Amino acid sequence: MNLQDQSAWTKKGATLTDSTAKKEFGLIHEDIVGGINEGKFQYRNTSMYGNPCIKLIRSEVEVFVTEKYGADHLKNKNTRTELNKINTELQKLKRQITVLEQRKALLTNSLK
């Protein structure tokens, strides 16, 4: 393992767990194990909150997904993920607006 490989393990956001790879990239467990067996992934066995998991390097997973499913698959997955984050944020903001509107109405009524 060279110095560049070592930095991938310590850089924020450069690694992901097997469960995150499944969610973000639509991989199944067999894809991950197959990639490890083929030598396409460097991995580390670890645990998160007492649960065992496999830690992978994100860039290697992205290359694997591109090779296996094509560049459009990765692009579509990233677009869907971003769209879901935006929708979640919009829902959160709508709830905050509702609370603020109710508080505004209450304060306005107390001034009369």
N, C-alpha and C positions, 0 to 999 in steps of 0.2 A: 504494500500500500504506500503510495507516494504522498508527498506533502499536500498536493491538491486534493486527493481523496480524503485525507485527514480533515481538511478544512470543511468539506461538505458535511461531515458529521457534527461539527461544532457551530456552523453558521445557522442563524435563525431562519427558519422556513425552508431550509435545504433538505430536511428529512420529513418523513411522514410515516405513520404506522400502517400496518396492513389494513386495518379497518377504515382508515381515512382513504387509502388507495381504492378500496372497494366503493366507497361512497362517491368520491370525486371523479374517478375514472371509469366506474362501472366494471371493475375487474371482479373476478370470482377467486375463491381461495386457490383453485387449481391453477389459474393463471399465475398467481404469485409464486406458488411452490414450483411450477414449471419454469418460470423465469429464474428462480434461484438455482434450480438443478441445471439449467442450461448455462449458468454463469453470467446471465444478463443483469442480475441484481447483486450488489453488495448488501449484506444485511447484518443486523445485530438482533439477537434475542434479548428482550428487555421486558419490563413490566410497568404498567401504568395503573396506579391506585391498587396494586396488588394483583392485577390481572395480566397474564402473560400476553405479549404481542411481539410482532416482528417489526423492526424499524428499517425503513428503506430510504434510499436517496431519491428525492423527488425527480431530479433530471433523468435518472435512469428509468424510472417508471414512465415518464413522459415519452422517452424514446421508444420504450417497449410498446406502449399503447399506440404510438404513431406507426410503428412497424406492423403491429398485429391488426389494427382496425383502420388505419389510414389517418391522414392529417385532419380530415373533416370530422372524424369522431372526437378527437381531442378538442378541436375548435368548438364543436357543438356542446360538448360537456362543459367547457369553460364558460361558454355563453349562458348555458342553463344555470350554472352555479352562480354566476354574477347576477342573472335575472332574479333568481330566488333570494339572494341577499338584498337586492333592491326592493323586491316586494315585501320582504320582512321589515325592512327599514321604513317603508311607506306605511305599513300597518301600524308600526310603533308610533310614527309621527301622527297618524290619524287619531290614535287613542290619546296622545298628548294634547292634540288640538281640542278634542272633545272635553277633556278634563279642564283645560284652560278656558274654554267657552263657558262651561258651567260655573267655574269660579268667577269669571267676569260678570256673568248674569247675576250671581249672588251678590257681588260687590256693588254692582249698579243698582240693584234693588235696595240695598242697605243705605244708599245715598239719598233715596227719595223720601 
